[in-house]
Amino acid sequence: MTTKENESVPALRRAVRILDLVGSQPTPPNAAEIARLLDLPRSSTHGLIGVMTELGLLESAAGHASGYRLGPRLLDWAAHVSSRQDLIGAFHHVVGSNPELAPYTVSLSTLDGDEVVYLASRASERGLGVHYSVGLHLPAVYTATGKVQLGAMDRADFREWLTLYPLPAWPPVPTAHNKITPSEIMEEIRIAQNDGYAMDDGQIHLGVWCFAAAVHDSSGNTVAGLGISQPKPANAEKMRDVMARLAISTAAELSARLGYRTA
């Protein structure tokens, strides 16, 4: 750690203590009261409170002797945590109540820049395929859940995404024997936009394929991709339509639980 990083850690700890204190007080405490109750130096406490107020972590409480209460940014964070918990809870409910999904690994991931981050996963009940650990990051352009979320973007947003993550900067395919090109991935994203599902055919795990559809919230925003995967079977052509339809219907059921209604 650098000296600057070492100095920032105690300040962060003090900021958390201040938030805990302010949130627990029946009336908004002022800076002097905060310093006294936490046994902190008054000068540094005043400076820290000023920064926390500037960042929206605290706000002045009018009519309370220059007291402070928790700021609006914390409410924004709480709303994000709550909505994500609702999404994950709904995912487990839908997956657990659908026996058709038993043979498959079912995963839920969200787009984060040029990657997808896995929020939840239920391994195949038959012990087949792979499991995606919560918190796992994978290149979005090679995952079915990533491609379907990119395909769900409107054109302007997708053009902006390509500006940030141009084709020449894309990482290599995780499975060395897969020779898919960026132009072929772009075509897969276009097809996903038209068909409502995307496929990863051995691009992440050799011999494993995954089908995914987009999940929408009550406002119609794409919040995740739901994928079902298994080792690619011998009757792949027959199973392709079965898995595609199952991914679409399961994502639609999850979206409905989140309040999404089709036009």
C-alpha distance (Angstrom), angle and dihedral (degrees) to the residues before:
residue distance angle dihedral
M1 . . .
T2 3.78 . .
T3 3.80 121.8 .
K4 3.82 90.1 -106.3
E5 3.82 90.9 52.3
N6 3.81 90.8 48.3
E7 3.79 90.1 52.6
S8 3.80 93.0 48.8
V9 3.81 95.4 55.8
P10 3.85 96.6 67.8
A11 3.82 89.1 44.9
L12 3.78 90.0 53.4
R13 3.81 90.7 49.3
R14 3.80 90.3 50.0
A15 3.81 90.3 49.3
V16 3.80 91.0 53.8
R17 3.81 90.7 48.4
I18 3.81 89.4 51.1
L19 3.80 91.6 50.9
D20 3.81 91.2 48.9
L21 3.79 90.9 49.5
V22 3.80 96.4 46.3
G23 3.79 90.8 47.6
S24 3.81 92.1 52.1
Q25 3.82 99.3 47.6
P26 3.84 120.5 100.1
T27 3.82 90.5 -142.5
P28 3.82 127.0 29.6
P29 3.85 108.9 -91.2
N30 3.79 120.7 -140.3
A31 3.80 124.4 -129.9
A32 3.80 94.2 -93.0
E33 3.81 91.9 51.2
I34 3.78 91.2 48.1
A35 3.81 91.4 51.8
R36 3.83 91.6 47.5
L37 3.81 96.4 46.0
L38 3.80 92.8 47.8
D39 3.81 95.3 37.2
L40 3.79 92.2 -123.8
P41 3.83 129.8 148.2
R42 3.79 108.4 -90.6
S43 3.79 96.4 -137.0
S44 3.81 96.4 52.3
T45 3.81 90.6 41.3
H46 3.81 91.0 55.6
G47 3.81 90.2 49.9
L48 3.81 93.7 47.2
I49 3.81 92.4 48.0
G50 3.80 89.0 51.0
V51 3.81 91.5 55.1
M52 3.80 92.2 44.1
T53 3.80 90.1 51.6
E54 3.80 91.1 48.4
L55 3.83 89.2 52.6
G56 3.79 93.4 48.5
L57 3.81 95.2 -112.1
L58 3.81 90.2 116.9
E59 3.78 132.8 20.3
S60 3.78 134.4 -165.6
A61 3.78 114.0 -99.1
A62 3.81 107.1 -140.1
G63 3.77 114.4 -134.5
H64 3.79 95.3 19.1
A65 3.81 102.9 100.2
S66 3.80 94.5 -90.8
G67 3.77 90.6 -49.7
Y68 3.79 126.6 160.3
R69 3.77 134.3 -131.5
L70 3.81 132.7 -175.2
G71 3.79 112.0 -68.8
P72 3.80 132.9 -123.6
R73 3.81 95.5 -104.1
L74 3.81 89.3 68.5
L75 3.79 89.5 55.0
D76 3.80 89.4 52.3
W77 3.80 90.3 51.7
A78 3.78 91.6 47.3
A79 3.80 90.9 51.4
H80 3.82 90.6 52.4
V81 3.80 91.9 49.1
S82 3.80 91.9 47.1
S83 3.81 94.0 48.7
R84 3.81 91.6 48.2
Q85 3.80 91.1 49.4
D86 3.82 88.9 50.2
L87 3.80 89.4 51.0
I88 3.80 94.0 49.5
G89 3.80 92.9 44.3
A90 3.80 91.0 50.2
F91 3.82 90.0 48.1
H92 3.80 92.8 55.6
H93 3.81 91.4 45.6
V94 3.81 93.4 51.6
V95 3.80 94.4 43.7
G96 3.80 93.6 45.0
S97 3.79 93.5 50.7
N98 3.81 96.3 48.3
P99 3.84 112.6 80.0
E100 3.82 90.7 -174.6
L101 3.80 87.7 73.1
A102 3.82 94.6 58.6
P103 3.84 95.9 99.6
Y104 3.80 93.4 51.1
T105 3.76 139.9 71.3
V106 3.80 104.6 -122.7
S107 3.79 119.4 -157.8
L108 3.79 138.9 -178.8
S109 3.79 122.1 -155.4
T110 3.78 138.3 165.5
L111 3.78 130.3 -144.3
D112 3.81 114.8 -105.7
G113 3.78 111.7 176.3
D114 3.80 107.6 -61.2
E115 3.80 93.1 -16.3
V116 3.76 139.3 66.5
V117 3.81 119.7 -130.6
Y118 3.78 117.6 -151.2
L119 3.80 113.8 -127.3
A120 3.80 99.8 176.4
S121 3.78 140.9 -2.3
R122 3.80 136.8 -173.9
A123 3.79 114.8 -161.0
S124 3.78 121.0 -135.7
E125 3.80 110.7 -82.5
R126 3.80 87.4 -137.5
G127 3.78 93.9 57.6
L128 3.78 93.3 -112.0
G129 3.79 130.1 136.9
V130 3.78 127.8 0.4
H131 3.78 138.7 -46.4
Y132 3.80 123.8 -131.4
S133 3.79 111.7 -144.4
V134 3.79 117.4 -135.5
G135 3.80 108.3 -100.5
L136 3.80 94.1 26.1
H137 3.83 113.9 146.2
L138 3.81 120.6 -150.8
P139 3.83 132.8 169.9
A140 3.80 106.1 -86.0
V141 3.80 95.1 -143.1
Y142 3.81 93.0 62.7
T143 3.81 99.5 44.2
A144 3.79 123.9 81.1
T145 3.82 90.6 -135.0
G146 3.79 91.2 51.5
K147 3.80 95.1 47.2
V148 3.80 93.0 49.0
Q149 3.82 91.5 51.0
L150 3.79 90.8 49.2
G151 3.79 89.0 48.7
A152 3.80 89.8 52.5
M153 3.81 92.1 59.1
D154 3.77 118.6 101.3
R155 3.79 115.1 -112.1
A156 3.79 96.3 -100.4
D157 3.80 93.3 51.1
F158 3.79 92.1 46.2
R159 3.82 91.7 50.1
E160 3.80 88.6 51.6
W161 3.80 90.1 49.2
L162 3.82 90.1 52.2
T163 3.80 89.4 50.8
L164 3.78 89.6 55.8
Y165 3.81 94.3 41.3
P166 3.84 108.1 27.8
L167 3.81 120.2 -169.6
P168 3.85 95.6 -107.3
A169 3.83 89.3 58.1
W170 3.80 95.4 53.6
P171 3.82 114.4 118.0
P172 3.81 120.4 -114.0
V173 3.79 119.4 -88.7
P174 3.84 108.9 -83.0
T175 3.82 91.9 -131.4
A176 3.79 106.6 64.8
H177 3.81 95.8 -150.7
N178 3.82 93.4 55.6
K179 3.80 108.8 95.1
I180 3.83 99.6 -173.3
T181 3.80 112.5 147.5
P182 3.82 130.0 -140.8
S183 3.81 90.4 -110.3
E184 3.81 89.4 54.8
I185 3.81 89.8 49.8
M186 3.80 89.4 52.0
E187 3.80 88.7 53.8
E188 3.83 90.2 49.9
I189 3.81 89.9 52.9
R190 3.80 90.3 50.2
I191 3.80 90.9 50.0
A192 3.81 90.1 48.1
Q193 3.80 89.1 55.3
N194 3.80 90.3 54.4
D195 3.82 100.4 37.6
G196 3.80 99.8 38.9
Y197 3.80 94.9 -125.1
A198 3.80 139.7 68.2
M199 3.79 133.2 -151.6
D200 3.79 135.5 -146.4
D201 3.80 107.9 -159.8
G202 3.79 104.5 -168.3
Q203 3.80 94.6 -44.1
I204 3.82 93.9 123.0
H205 3.82 102.4 24.2
L206 3.77 120.8 19.9
G207 3.81 110.8 -116.2
V208 3.81 93.6 11.7
W209 3.78 124.4 104.5
C210 3.78 129.4 -166.7
F211 3.81 133.6 -164.4
A212 3.80 120.8 -159.3
A213 3.79 141.3 -177.5
A214 3.80 131.3 -168.6
V215 3.80 123.2 -97.5
H216 3.82 118.5 -144.6
D217 3.80 132.0 -162.3
S218 3.81 128.0 -138.8
S219 3.81 90.9 -81.0
G220 3.79 92.7 53.4
N221 3.80 94.3 -108.0
T222 3.79 118.3 143.7
V223 3.80 104.5 -115.9
A224 3.81 102.8 167.7
G225 3.75 148.1 -13.9
L226 3.80 121.3 -113.3
G227 3.78 115.2 -149.7
I228 3.80 135.2 -172.1
S229 3.79 118.7 -163.0
Q230 3.78 142.0 175.5
P231 3.80 138.9 156.2
K232 3.79 106.6 -67.0
P233 3.82 106.2 -97.0
A234 3.78 129.5 -138.7
N235 3.82 90.7 -111.9
A236 3.79 91.8 55.0
E237 3.80 96.9 147.7
K238 3.80 92.2 55.4
M239 3.81 94.0 43.8
R240 3.80 94.5 47.6
D241 3.81 93.9 76.6
V242 3.81 92.1 40.3
M243 3.81 93.3 54.4
A244 3.81 93.9 41.1
R245 3.81 91.7 53.3
L246 3.80 91.6 45.2
A247 3.81 92.3 51.2
I248 3.81 91.1 49.4
S249 3.81 94.9 46.5
T250 3.82 93.8 45.5
A251 3.81 92.5 48.7
A252 3.81 89.1 48.1
E253 3.81 91.0 51.5
L254 3.81 91.0 49.4
S255 3.81 90.8 47.7
A256 3.80 90.1 51.2
R257 3.81 90.5 53.3
L258 3.81 87.5 54.3
G259 3.80 90.0 54.5
Y260 3.80 99.7 -99.1
R261 3.78 115.2 150.3
T262 3.79 123.4 -171.5
A263 3.80 117.2 -128.8
